[in-house]
Amino acid sequence: MHSKKPRTLEMYEWYVRNLQKVFAGVLLSQIHIGHFLEYQRQRRLEAGASCVNHELNTLAQILKTAELWDLIEKH
């Protein structure tokens, strides 16, 4: 496994905390492109585009690890 720097891990934890505010209770297998679009729309009211993109990239990485990204990737 590739080791990550402490600051990188800290940022991933921050991204996941923000994602959990919206996705708590949602199974990974239930997440679809509509969730991404709505998260992006809502989150951009509070955070900049770069932050939102980092958060959604983190979610994409989680879905890839769970082998659930293929259904969303095509969008």
N, C-alpha and C positions, 0 to 999 in steps of 0.2 A: 504494500500500500504506500502511496506517495504521501509523505508527511507534509503538512501545511504549516506555515508560519503562524505564530500565536495571533497576530493581527488579522490574518485571513480567517482563522477559526472564530475570532470574536465577531467579525463582520457577518459570517455565515449564521452565527447564533442570532444576531440582530435581525437579519433577513427572515429567518425562520420564526422569530417572535412576532414580527409584523404579519407574516403569512398566517400564523396560527390565529390571529385575531379574526380573520375572515373564514378560514378553512377548518377551524376546530369542529370536530364532529362529522366532517365530510370524509368519506373513504377515498383513498387515492384513486380507486377504480371508478369513482363517480365524477371525477374532475374532467371537464371538457372545455373546448375552446371558448364557450360562453363565459365560463368562470374567469379565464384569462382576460378576456375583453372587459368584463365588468370590474374585475380587480384593478385593471389598468385605469379605467375611467374614474373609479372612486378614489383610488390611491393618489392619483395625480392632483386631486384637490388638496392634498396634504403634503406631498413630497414631489421632488423634482423627477424628471424623466429618467435620469441616470439611476437613481435609487429604485424606482419602480422596475426598471429593466433588470437591475441586479436581483431584486426579489423574485421576479418571474423567472429569471434564468436559474435561480436556486431551486424553484419549484420544478422547472423542467429537468434539472439534474436529478432531483428526487424521483420524478416519474420515469426517467431513463433507467435509473437503478432498479426500479420496481418493474421494468419492462412494460410500462404503460404509456410511453411517450409516442409511439407510432400513430395512435389515433388522433393525436393533437398536432403532431409535427407537420402533417400535410397542409394545415391551415396557416 
